[in-house]
Amino acid sequence: MKKNIIFCILFFLGIAVITNPDVEAHRSALKVKTLEYNIKSNPKGGLLAETAFAFGLETFINARVTTNNYLFFSTTAILDDSGNTKTIGIGAFGVVKILIDTDKIK
């Protein structure tokens, strides 16, 4: 009985390690959340404005967003203007959840 429990725990932890999201998954989740907020808050922006915003957002996120890998899960960290990093998301089992409110994305 104990062997089965230990095997299940090790299997679960192995799956967590294998499916831990990489930095691109974290960046993509933040881009999607920010773009959704931009479209929702400015529905009349137009195609050119949305394209320019998406390009600027991509450049910003690639320069400032990193991840902290803790083997079984990872966190999304963003570098602010003062040089400090803030944790804004968490990822595990292939899923990334951005934890900040859309009001703070501005």
C-alpha positions as CSV (number, residue, x, y, z in Angstrom):
1,M,0.0,0.0,0.0
2,K,2.8,2.4,0.9
3,K,4.6,1.6,-2.4
4,N,1.5,2.6,-4.4
5,I,1.2,5.9,-2.5
6,I,4.9,6.7,-3.0
7,F,4.6,5.7,-6.7
8,C,1.6,8.0,-7.2
9,I,3.3,10.9,-5.5
10,L,6.5,10.5,-7.6
11,F,4.4,10.1,-10.8
12,F,2.5,13.3,-9.9
13,L,5.7,15.2,-9.2
14,G,7.3,13.9,-12.5
15,I,4.3,15.2,-14.5
16,A,4.7,18.5,-12.7
17,V,8.3,18.8,-13.7
18,I,7.7,17.8,-17.3
19,T,4.8,20.1,-17.9
20,N,6.3,23.2,-16.1
21,P,5.7,26.2,-18.4
22,D,8.7,27.9,-19.9
23,V,9.3,31.6,-20.2
24,E,7.5,31.9,-23.5
25,A,4.3,30.5,-22.0
26,H,4.5,33.1,-19.3
27,R,5.1,35.9,-21.7
28,S,2.3,34.7,-24.0
29,A,-0.2,34.6,-21.1
30,L,0.7,38.2,-20.1
31,K,0.4,39.4,-23.7
32,V,-3.1,37.8,-24.1
33,K,-4.3,39.2,-20.8
34,T,-3.0,42.7,-21.7
35,L,-4.4,42.6,-25.2
36,E,-7.8,41.5,-24.0
37,Y,-7.8,44.4,-21.5
38,N,-6.8,46.9,-24.3
39,I,-9.5,45.7,-26.6
40,K,-12.1,45.8,-23.9
41,S,-11.2,49.2,-22.6
42,N,-10.7,50.8,-26.1
43,P,-13.1,49.1,-28.5
44,K,-12.8,51.8,-31.1
45,G,-9.0,51.7,-31.4
46,G,-8.8,50.5,-34.9
47,L,-6.5,48.0,-36.6
48,L,-3.5,50.3,-36.8
49,A,-3.7,51.3,-33.2
50,E,-4.1,47.7,-32.1
51,T,-1.1,46.6,-34.2
52,A,1.1,49.3,-32.9
53,F,0.0,48.5,-29.3
54,A,0.7,44.8,-29.9
55,F,4.2,45.5,-31.3
56,G,5.1,47.8,-28.4
57,L,3.7,45.3,-25.9
58,E,5.7,42.5,-27.4
59,T,8.9,44.5,-27.1
60,F,8.2,45.6,-23.5
61,I,7.3,42.1,-22.4
62,N,10.3,40.5,-24.0
63,A,12.6,43.0,-22.3
64,R,11.0,42.9,-18.8
65,V,9.3,39.6,-18.2
66,T,11.2,36.7,-16.8
67,T,10.4,33.5,-14.9
68,N,11.5,31.9,-11.7
69,N,11.7,28.1,-12.2
70,Y,11.0,26.1,-9.0
71,L,11.1,22.7,-10.7
72,F,7.5,21.8,-10.0
73,F,6.0,25.2,-10.8
74,S,7.2,28.6,-12.0
75,T,6.4,32.2,-11.4
76,T,6.1,35.2,-13.8
77,A,8.2,38.1,-12.7
78,I,8.3,41.6,-14.2
79,L,11.0,44.2,-13.8
80,D,9.6,47.6,-12.9
81,D,11.1,51.0,-13.5
82,S,13.0,51.1,-10.2
83,G,14.8,47.8,-11.0
84,N,12.8,45.6,-8.6
85,T,11.0,42.5,-9.8
86,K,7.4,41.7,-8.9
87,T,5.7,38.4,-9.1
88,I,2.6,38.7,-11.2
89,G,1.7,35.1,-12.2
90,I,2.2,31.4,-11.6
91,G,2.4,28.5,-13.9
92,A,2.1,24.7,-13.3
93,F,1.0,21.7,-15.4
94,G,1.3,23.7,-18.6
95,V,-1.0,26.4,-17.5
96,V,0.0,30.0,-16.7
97,K,-2.3,32.2,-14.6
98,I,-1.6,36.0,-14.4
99,L,-2.7,37.1,-10.9
100,I,-2.8,40.9,-11.4
101,D,-6.0,42.8,-11.9
102,T,-6.6,44.3,-15.4
103,D,-6.7,47.8,-13.7
104,K,-3.1,47.4,-12.7
105,I,-1.9,46.6,-16.2
106,K,-2.0,50.2,-17.2
